[in-house]
Amino acid sequence: MAARDLVKTYPQGRGKPPLTALDGLSFEAAPGTVFGLLGPNGAGKSTTVKILSTLARADSGRAFVAGIDVGADPAGVRRAIGFVAQKQVSDPMDTGLENLLLAGRLHGMGARRARERAEELLDRFGLAGAARRQVKTYSGGMIRKLDVAVGLMHRPRVLFLDEPTTGLDPEARAEMWAEIERMAAGERMTVLLTTHYLEEADRLAARLAIVDGGRVVAEGSPEQLKSELRGDAVLVQPRDRARLPEARAAVGGVSVFREVGIVGRAVHARADDGGAALPQALAALEAAGVPVASATVSRPSLDDVYLAHTGRSFAAAEERHARAEAEGVAA
C-alpha cells in the first residue's frame, strides 16, 4: 500500500479559502504488517483513509492498495479491502450473527460459507455467547469488536481501522488492542490503523507515519523514531506559569541541556543523562528564584518525536484543533 503526494482540499463557503486536508502526503506500508497513521484530530488521517478506500478522490497524487491503482480501478480496491469506520457500522436492531451473515452475503459468499466464517469470527472475538442478541444490547467494546469482525468477513487483503478505539473505556481499549494484535497475526493481512492515541500506535504498529497538517513529518518503526532522539527528556513545571520564560532561561543556561523550550505549562529539554542532569536544572532554577511544582525525567516517547518534528506537543496540537473547531476555522 502506498500514497504518493496526495493533495485534498475542501471548500469552506463563499469568501473563505479552501481547507487543505492533505498537502502532499506520502507513505508506504509493507504487505502483511500493521501500519499506523498517527496524528492529532484534524491532521488528515481520516481523509487519507477515505481516499485509499475509494470513499473520496484526491485532487492530485496517486494511491495504491493491494497493488491496485485506486484512481484507475476503484472497484478492484473495494473487493480487496475491509473497512471499519469510526462510527458504528453494525445494525443495532439485528443480532451479531445477522450482521455478519449480511456482510458475507453482500460480498458474494454463499450461505454455508458465510455462516462458517461468521461463527469463526464470533468465537475469535469472544462474541459467541451474544451472537443471537440484538446489537443494541451490546457494550461499546462488544460493538467495536463486531464492527471489526464485519470488516473481516470476506478475508480482505487490506483492512482499514479508522480510530478503532475512540470512545472506549481503558479496559475495552486494552481488549481491542489484544484483538487487533491477534487478528493481524492470524489473518496475515495489511492493516492500516489511524489513531490519535500515542500508546496505541506504539504498541500495535510495526511501522508508522506521524501526520501533521496533512503531511507526513516522520516515518519509521516506533523504536526507530524514538531512538533517533538522543538522550532523555526532562520536564520541569514552575509553580507560577507567568515565570515560564525565566525558567526556560535558567534551564537553558545549563550546558548539559539542549533543545530547551516551553511546552504547555512546563520547560522541556533533552540531556544525555537525564537523571544526572535534573539536579543541575533544579539548582539553576533555585538560583534564579523560580519555585518548582514538579520535575520528571523520561525516556524518549512518541510525544517527544512529535514535538521534535512539529515544535509542539501532541496534546497542544489536539487542543489547537479543538479550539479551531469550536471557532469554526481551519486548524
N, C-alpha and C positions, 0 to 999 in steps of 0.2 A: 504494500500500500504506500502511496506517495502523493504528496501535494507539492505543486511547483508554482510559486509566485502567484498564489491565489489573491485576488482582489474582489471585494464585495462592498458595495455601498447601498444605503437605503435612503430614500427621500424623507425629509422631515417636515414637509409642508411649505406653503408659499413664503418666500422671503428668507428661508433658512437653508444653509448649505447642507448637502447630503451628509449623512452619518457614515463614516468609514468603519465598517465592522472588521474587514480583513485588509491588510495593507502589505501585500507581497508575502504572505505566509507560505513557508515551505518546510517539509519534513519528510522522512522516510521511515517506515516501520517494517521490520523483518517479518516474514511469514512465521506463523506459529508462536508468536510472542504476545505479551501484554504490553502495549504501547500507551503511555499516558500523555494526555494533553492537560497540563497543569496551569492554572491561571485564576485570577480573581474573577468574580462575576463581571461580565461586560468585556472580557478580554478577547472574545471572538471564538471561544471553544465550540459553542453550540452552532454557530454559523458554519464553522468548518465541518461539523458532523452533518449538517443539513446538505451541504454541497456534496460531500463524499457519498451520502446515501441517496442522492438524486432528489431530495426534497426542495432544493434551491439550486439556482445556476449562478456560477461565478461571473463577475463582469469580465474578468480575464484570468489567465493562468490555466493550468491543466491538473487533473487529478486521476489517479489510477487506483482501483480497488480490485483485489484478487487478479491483478494483471489486466483488468479491463479498463479501457478509457471511459471515464464517467460521462464525458460530453458526447462521445461517439456512440456508446451503447448503454444507455441508462437502464434499459430493460434487462440486459445481461447482468448489470450490477445488482439490480433488485433481486434477481434469482440467487445471487451468490451471498447475500448478506442477511443478517438478523439485526433488528433494531429495537433497542429498549430506550424509550424516551424518558425525559424527566417526569412527565405526568403519567398517571396510571393508564395502562392500555387494556387491561382486562375488564370485562363486563361485570359490574358488581352484582347484577341480577342472575347471572349464570353461576354454575358451580365451577370449581377449579378445573375439574375434568372436562367439562363442557367447553371452557375457554380454550384448553389445549387441543381438544378434538377439532374445534372450529379452525384454529390456526393451522393445524395439519391439513385439513381438507382444502383450505384456501391455497395452500402450497402444492396442491395436487396429490397428496398422499391418499392411498386407499384407506377404507375404514379400519381394516385389521391392523395395518401398519401404523396408522395414526394412534390407535388405542395402545398398541405395544409401546410406542415412543412416549405417549403421554404418561403411561403408568411408570415407565422407566424414570422420567423426569420428576414426577411427583415423589417417587421414592428417594431419588437423589437429593432433592431439596427439602426433604422432611415434611412433605405435604400430603402423604398418602392418607393419613388419618382424617384430613379435611377435604379430600378430593370431591366428596359429594355434598359439601356445604356451599351455600352461596358465598361469593367472594365478599359481599358486603359485611359478612360476619368475621372476616379475616383481620388480623392486626396489620399495622403498617409494614412490618418486616415480612410477614407472610405474603402480602400483596406484591412487594418488590421481588421476592423470590419467584412468585408465579409469573410476573412480567418477564423476568429473565428466562424462565422456562419456556414461555411463549416464543421468545426470540430464538430459542434453540431447537424448536420442534423439527424444522426441516434440515437440521445439521448444516448450518451455513458455514461457508469458508471464512467469513469475516463477521464478527459481532461488534456492534456499536453499543456501548454502555454510556449513556449521557447522564452524568451526575447520578449514578445508581443508588447512592445512599443519602441523598438530600432529604431532610425531614425525618430521618430515622433517629431513634434514641441510641446512645452509645452501645448498648448491648446488641440491638438489632443490627447496627452498623458493623460490629465485630463479626456477627454471624454471616452477614452478607460478604464481608471480606474473605472469610474462610470458604464460602461457597464459590466465589469468583476464582480463588486460587485452585480449588479442586476442579472446577469446570474447565479452566484454561489448560490444566494438565491432562484431564480426561478427554476433552474434545479435540485437542491439538489444532486449534484454530487461531487465527489472528484476532486479538481483542483490542479495540480502540476504546480506551477509557478516558472520559473527560471528568475532571474533578477540580474543586477548589479546596479540597482537604489535603494539606501537606502530608499528613501521616498516611493517608490513603495512597497517594502517589508513591511515597517512599516504600511502602510495604508491597504493593501489587505490581508496579511497573518494572519490567526488565530494562526498559529504556523510556525516556520521557522527553517531551519538549515543553519548555516553560514559555507560555504565551503572554504577551503584554501589548496592549494597544493594537491587536490584530497582526502582530509579528511574533516569530519565534526568536526569543532573546538568548536561549541556551538550550542545548540538546545533548543528551548522553544518558548513561545509567545514573541512578540516584547517587551511588557511591562515587562514580567518576566526577560528577558535578560537585559533590561536597569536598572531595579530595583536592580539587583544584583551588579551593580556598585554604591557603596555608595558615596553620595555627588555630587558636581558639578565639571564640567570641566573648568579649567582656561587655557587660551591660550594667550601667550604673545610673540609678534614678535619684536625683536630688529631691529633698523634701519640698522645696519650693520650685514649681515649674518655671517661674519667671527667671530663675537663676541658671537655666539650661545653658545659655551662652557662656557663662562663667565656668560652668562645669566642663563644657567642651574644651575651653581654652586650657583649663588645668590638666585634664587628661591628655590633651594634645601636646602639652609641654613635656610629657614623659617619653623618653626616647624609645622605649620598648614597644610603644603602640604605633599602629598605622591605621589608615582608613577610619580615622576618627570623625564621627558625625552625630547628628541628633536624629533619633528615630522615635517618633511619638513623644513620650514624656521622659525619655532616657537618652544617655550618651552611649553610643555604640562604638566599639573599637575592636581591633584584632591584635593578637600578640602570639608569638611562637609558643610561649608557655604561659597560659592564662592564669594558672594557679600562682605562679611566682610574680606575675605582673599585677595582679589585682591589689595586693597590699601597697604597691607603688602608686596606683591610681588613688586609693583611699588616702594615702599620705598627702598626695598633691591636692586633693580636694579639701582635706583638713587645713592644709597650709593656706589655701585660698579662702577659707572660712565658709565653705559650702557644705551644709549638713546633708548627709546621705540617707535616703529612705530605704534603699535596697541595692544590692550588688550581686551579680551572678556571673559564673563562668560556664561555658558550654562548648561542646564540640561543634563543628560546622553542621548546619541543618539546611534543608531546602529553603527555609525562610532567609537564611544568610545568602544562599545562592541568588534568590530573587532580589534581595537588597543589593548585592554586588552588581547585578546586571541592569537594574532599573533605578537605583538610587533611593528606593523607598521600601518599607517592609510590606509583606503580604497583607497584613491587617490594615495598614494605611491605604493600600490600593482598594481593598474591599470597602472601607469607609468612604473613600473618594467616589466610588461607583454608586454606593447607596445614596450619598448626598446629591450626586448628579441626577440620579433617577427621581429623587424627591423634587428636585428643581426643574425636571423636565428638559435637561440638556444632555449633550454627549459627555461621557466620562473622559 
